[in-house]
Amino acid sequence: MSLAIEDLKKAVRGDVVNDQKTRAIYSEDASIFHLQPACVVSPKDTADLQSLVRYAHEHRADMSLTARAAGTDMSGGPLTTSVVVDFLKYFNKTLEVNDAGWARAQPGAYYRDFEKATLAKGWLLPCYTASRELNTVGGMVANNSGGEQSLTYGKTNRYAREIEMVLDDGSLFRFKKLTRAELEQVKSEHTRAGDIHRHIEQLIAQHQEKIAKAKPAVSKDSTGYALWDVWDRKADTFDLTQIIVGSQGTLGLISEIDFSLVRPKKNSQMLVIFLHRRDMQKLGHLVNAILAHKPESFESYDDHTFLILLKVLPSMLKRLGATIFSLGWKFLPEMRSVLTGGIPKLVLLAQFTSDDAHEARVQAEKARDDLASFHVQTHLTKDASESEKYWVIRRESFNLLRSHVHGKLTAPFIDDLSVLPEKLPEFLPKLYAILDEYDITYTIAGHVGDGNFHIIPLVDFSRPDLAQIFHDLSEKVYDLTFSFGGSMSGEHNDGLIRTPFLEKMYGRDIVALFEETKNIFDPLTIFNPHKKVNFKPELAILKSGKSA
């Protein structure tokens, strides 16, 4: 790619860096891929961001723009061979937290800092992820992220109420839910935003039945463009934030986000359920029994996670503030479970919340009592400290694996499956059977209440058969998932890893509508090309240097 770095430096006031060290840092995220960019640009402000897009518009044959913040994406979404637009350096502020229950932030604001600001006023953005200490709010919007509270509160698309975005001509528009009168006003304007609203409305109107049928029958999905959520026919509202959220920067560059917030409950009580292999056929009915009691969160991790945990125990002890002498007490329920039935095949964490501590405890006790007929081992945590142990295991297992299992790397490539919970008793044994055909170590954790599971293999990237394993396992696991009416991504999105499988999931007609959506927003392919649509296999370069 012939990119005139010196000319680009004159076009923006921010930093333009192309030294080898910087390019190497930005060549990877948390995915399995490695792509080295031509340079990294850190715009100073929104006006500078607009200047950058205008420059790209004029030099489109030589460059594209790929947004990036914390680099925690597991799909290869922010990787490119052209220009990385870094939002972490200058677009990193929480701008306002309003007493009315909303907050405004820049995309490079770390969620952990954003949460401190909202909690200071008694509010919470409940779609936070397991990587809440590492990711940014812009990444959450890009992927339509969800986490442990999504069972009750939904994902990011429910909370991104306004999105300010730079469009392909460098113009700026604030997208939000529009009434019919507001939509007609925007459509009447001779602007890029007016063009986009006119053409997307026409696309949805022409294909509304086909689009409605394409919506995955799961509670969590981050694949494709969510065209089915734009037009609310009953209310006659039109909301393009619903396809911008989850678009991975392929439609424009976001400069600000307004989030709706919720009041968090003051007290919680966790019910832990240990399932052994003999109990797994009960899982679907057991999940539904727990869901009837409306837990705020319903999470899980498997026996592979537990075994890997033993290998990274020193780090876990440090995280828990424990010593070897207190270890036995902290893991007493697990020890009892192992002694009575072996290592649990699956550990379920149901968290009940209320503003009243006694009510939260009663909810958990009722749920526990309803499980008596299932004859499974349960445990009510004694306090918040004990509950935190389980949350650390669940939330930080991926980061612990990345940091402490030497000689192997985490390989998220079938990492975000989602099926209806009632299908889990039949689905999970078939999934394990496929995984066990291969000589790989893996863990399964996830949001069991949503039927959303994260499979994280640990592999040696020097293996000569690695690319073939990735290909074969992806084909088999996704075919299984689709046969159950599921989604290949509940919250991690498509990027380089799943874009090639979108046609297998949706069919050619719907993918063609995704392509048309991309073309309406970005006809010159300025923004993050080859993600979501028009995939190029030659971009799928593994961290080993081999082609996937």
Number of C-alpha atoms within 10 A of each C-alpha: 9 9 15 11 14 9 10 17 15 10 17 22 18 18 16 22 17 16 11 12 10 14 19 14 12 22 22 24 21 17 24 23 26 23 23 19 22 22 21 23 25 23 24 16 16 18 17 17 26 23 20 24 27 19 18 24 19 11 15 15 14 15 22 22 28 27 28 28 24 21 24 19 24 24 26 27 34 32 30 25 19 22 25 28 22 24 27 21 17 17 22 20 18 24 16 14 21 14 11 9 17 20 24 21 23 24 30 26 25 24 25 16 16 24 19 14 18 23 14 10 13 14 23 24 26 23 25 24 20 20 16 19 14 14 22 29 29 31 28 27 26 29 28 29 26 27 25 27 21 23 24 16 18 18 29 28 25 16 21 26 20 19 22 20 24 25 23 23 20 22 16 21 17 16 19 17 18 17 15 12 11 13 19 14 12 17 19 13 12 9 14 19 18 17 16 20 22 18 16 19 18 12 17 19 12 11 12 16 11 13 19 13 11 17 15 21 15 17 20 28 28 26 27 27 24 23 24 19 18 19 20 13 9 6 9 12 16 22 21 22 24 25 21 26 27 28 28 32 26 25 26 27 28 26 24 23 25 21 23 21 22 16 14 15 15 11 16 23 26 29 24 24 21 23 25 19 13 11 18 17 15 15 21 20 16 22 21 14 15 20 19 11 16 20 25 20 23 28 27 26 26 21 20 17 22 20 13 18 17 10 14 16 16 15 14 19 16 10 13 18 11 14 12 10 8 11 13 12 13 17 14 11 18 19 14 13 18 14 10 10 15 13 22 23 19 23 24 25 27 27 23 26 22 17 12 12 15 12 16 21 22 13 22 26 18 12 21 22 11 15 18 11 8 12 10 16 20 20 15 19 19 11 11 12 13 16 19 14 18 22 17 14 20 22 20 18 24 20 14 18 22 16 13 16 14 10 10 16 19 23 23 21 21 22 25 26 24 31 28 21 23 17 16 24 17 14 18 15 13 15 16 12 10 14 18 12 9 10 9 12 15 19 22 21 27 26 28 26 30 25 25 30 25 24 19 23 21 20 17 16 20 13 10 11 9 18 16 12 16 16 12 11 17 19 15 13 19 22 17 17 20 18 11 17 16 26 28 30 24 30 27 27 30 27 26 26 24 23 21 19 19 20 15 14 23 18 12 12 13 21 20 14 19 20 16 17 22 23 15 19 23 20 13 17 20 25 27 27 23 19 27 27 25 14 18 13 12 8 18 20 17 18 19 17 13 15 15 20
